[in-house]
């Protein structure tokens, strides 16, 4: 009986179907790493848009947009990480000139244009290894340019958060939403119109923060009860640990009282006065703990000598515990 299967519609479905068949061109993709292979399939399956520019399809475009142009500074985001954690930093944000900004955006969109052109060339057929590597190369260049633009404009996110200052939203949520809005603005900005990117991005970030604050306020109006981690935390472990410590302290006190560690009279006196261990069980709380200096004056020795005797006595007590419970 012949089975009827739905015809694959997206490039990813077609490629995955071909991957299940032997002796196809997609077998060449097995030479790529799993991460690169997944990236190629994702590029083929999802829309890959760019802001058009007439210079992209002219002769010498690759050299003009990639090799020429002003020198670009290396982005420094250390200041942003410290601002996010509430600390001040001596470094400042990387500032781009209007020409540097325009050059970066043209480079970013040209690389995305080349990816789109390769996708159109591949079409519905499985990609060859050479096509896949070219896709990865142009995609990585586009992502590098996008990261440089974002790093140079991270200050806009913090500036818009300080301007808006919504009280009910946590700073981490605002920063996350602002960063996403910044990336969306980078994808949509047309540098050929002559405007500064900050003018466009600030409006986009403020709009995103406003939507986040409104959604949070709506949620709080529906669910006014707030989660308190301290109320949900069990004290079982801390109580169990406290009981264990008390039992251990009682056992050590009993060892000292019964002298099961073979302590000398001086050692017993130092330990009893130092840690408040009385000669009778159940009355240790009435026996005052003393400092080494006080113990030394009480027994008639220096503080250092009292410390040495304390160390020897504790070693004997530790050995007694090991002999009784660990062997």
N, C-alpha and C positions, 0 to 999 in steps of 0.2 A: 504494500500500500504506500503510495507516494505521500510524503509529508510536505505540508505547505508551510514555508517560513516567510516571515516579514522581510521585505527587501530593506537592506540597510540604507539609511538616508544620510547620516552625517559621515564626514571623513573618518572620524574615530571608529565608528561602527564598521565601516568598510575595511579599515586597516586591521581591526581586531578580528574580523571574519577571515581576512587573508592570512593573518598570523596563525590561524588554526589549520591552514592548508599547507602541505609541503611544497617545496620547490616553487616558491613565489619570490618576487623581488623584495618583499618585506623581510625575507630571511637575512638580507644584508643589514637590516637594523639590529640584528643580534650582535653585530660587532661593536655597537655602541654600549656604553654603560647603562644600567637600568634607569638611572636618573635622567640621562640624556634621552633615552628612548621614550620615557614618560613625558619629558618636556616636548619632544617632537610631536607626539600624538596629541598633546594638549594644544599646541599651536595650531595643528591641522583641524582640530575639532571646534575651537572657539573663535569668535570674531577677533580680528586683529586690525584695529583701526588706526589711522594716522591723520594728522591735519595736512591737507594737501598744500603743495607749493609748486608753481610752474617750473621752478628750477630743478625739480627732482628728475624729470625725464629728459633733461638736456644733456648734451655731450659733456663729459668731464665733471659730472655732478658728484661722483664719489670722491674725487680728489678735492673738489671745492668745499664739500661739506665735512670731510673727515680730516684732510691733511692741512688745509689752510684755515685761517682765522686767528684771532688773538690767543695768546697763551692763557690757559685756564688755571686758576689756583687749585691746590689740593684741598678738598673739603675737610674741615676740622669740626667734629661734633662733640668733643669732650666737654665743652661748655654746656651743651644741651643736657647731657647725662647728669651733670652736677646740678643744673637748675631743676631738673625733674626730681632730684632727691632732696631739694631744699637747701643746697649748698651753693655758695658763690664761687665763681671761677675767675682766674686771671685772664683766660683766653676769651675770645669773642667770636661771633659768627662770621663765616666767610661771606664777604660781600662781593657780588658780581657787578661789573659795569653793564650798561645797556647793551653794548656790543658783545660782551662775553655771554650774557644771558640769551641774546638772539642766536648766537652761534651754537650754544648748547641745545636750544629747542629745535633748531633746524637739523642738527645732527641726530637728535632723538627721533624726530619724525621721519627723517630720511632713512634711518635704519629700519623703522617700522614699515616704511613704504617698500623697502627691499624684501622684507619678510612677506608682505602681502603679495608682491609680484611673484615670489617663489611659490606661494600657495596657489596662485592662479595657474602657474606653469605646471605644478604637480597635478592639480585638478582632482579627479576621482581615482586616479591610479595610485597604487602603492608607491611611496617615495623611494627613490634610489639612495644609496649611502651618501653619494656626493651631494645630492639635494638636501638630505637630512643634516649633513655637516654645515652646509651653507646656511640653512635655517637657524641652526644653533649659533653660528657665528654672528649673524646679524641680530638675532634676538639678544645675545649677551651684550653686544655693543649698545643696543637700545636700552637695556636694563642698566648698564653702567652710566649712560647719560642721564637716565631718569633718576638714579640714585644721587648723582652729583647735583642735579637741580633741587632735589628734595633736601639734601644736606645743607645747601646754601640758603634754603628758605624755611628751615625749621623754626627760626625765631618768630615767624609769622604766627605759628600755632600758639606759642606761649603768649605772644602779644594780644591775640584775639581772646584768649582765655582770661587774661587779666582785665581786658576791656569789658568783657561780658560779666564775669564773676557770678555764675549761677551757684546758689548756696546748697542746693539739694543734690547736686551731682558730684561724685568723687573726682578729684583731679586726674586719676589714672584713666577714668572713662572719658573725660573731656580730651585728654591728650591723645588717646587712641582714636577717637572720632575725628579730632582735628587733623591727625596725620593721614587718615584715610581720605578726608576731604582734600588735603593738599595733593595727594597722589592723583585723585580724580581730576583736580584742576590742572595738573601737569599734562594729563592725557588730552584735555580739551583745549588748552590754550593755543591761540594762533599768534605766534611772534611776529608775523609779517604785517600785522595791523599797526605796529608801532607803539603799543601800550606796554607799560611795565607789568611784569607778571604779578607783582605784589598787589596791584590794584585789582586784578581779577581774582587772585587767590584769597585775599582778605574777605571779600564778599562771600565767596564759596565756603570758607571756613566758618564765618559767622552764621551763615544759613544752616550749616550742618550742626553747629553747637546749639543753635536755637531749636532745631528739631529734636536734638537729644534732650535738652532741658524740658521741652514740652512733653515729650514721651515719658520722661521720668516723673514729671509732675502728675501726668494722667495716671501712671501706674501707682504712685503714692496715694492718690485720691481713692483709687479702687481698693488698694491693699495698704491701709495705714499702719498695720503692725510691722515693726522692723525686727529683723533677725538679730539676735544678740548672741554671739559665739560663747560668751561667758556663761549664759544660762543653759546652753546646750552641752557644756563640758562636764563630764562626770568626774567626781572626786574619789572614785573607787581606788584608782592607782595611788593617788597621794595619801589616802587614808591607809591603804595597805602598806605603803612604804613607811609611813609614820609608825604603824604598829610593829613593823619589822625592826626599825631602829630602836624602838623602846624595848623590844625583847632582847636585842643584842646588848643594849646598855645594861639591862637587868642581869644578863648572863655574865658580862664583864665584872659588874659589881659583886656578883656572887663568887666569882673566881678570886677576887681580891679579898673578900671577907673570909673565905675558906682557905685562902693561900694555896690554891691548887697549882699556882705557877711557881711555887718555891721562891717567893720574894723575900728579901731581907727586911728587917724591921724598918730600916731607913727608906727602902724602896716602897714599902707599903704606905709609909707616912707621906711620902712625896705624892704618890698616886691618889691617896685618899683626900689630901688637902687640895691637890691641883684640880681634881675632877669632881669634888664634892661627894665622895663615897663614904657613907657613915659605916660604923662598925656593926650596925644592926639593920637587917633587911626591912625595906618599907619606909625608912626615915631619911633617905638620901636628899629629899627636897629641903630638909632642915639643915643640911650640912653645906656650908658656904664654899663655893668655888673660889680659888685664889690664883693670882698671877704667879709666875715663876719667882719674881722678886719677893713677893709676900711669903711664898713657901720657903725660900732660902732664909729669910730673916726669922721665920717661925722655928725652923729646925736648927738654924745656926750654921749656915753655909752661904756661899756666893750664889748668885743667880745662874751663872754658867755651870756650876757644879750641880745645882738642882736640875738643870736641863739635861745634863749627862745622865744623872740617875733616872730621870723620867724616861729617857730613851731606852736605857737598859731594861727598865721595868716593863715598858710597853712591848719590847721584843720578847720578853719571857711570857707575857700574857698572850701575845699573838701565837707563840709556839704552843702554848697550852691549848688554845682554841683549835689549832690545826690538829694537834694530837687527839683531841676528843671528838671532833666533828668531821674532819676531812680524811681520816684514815680508817 
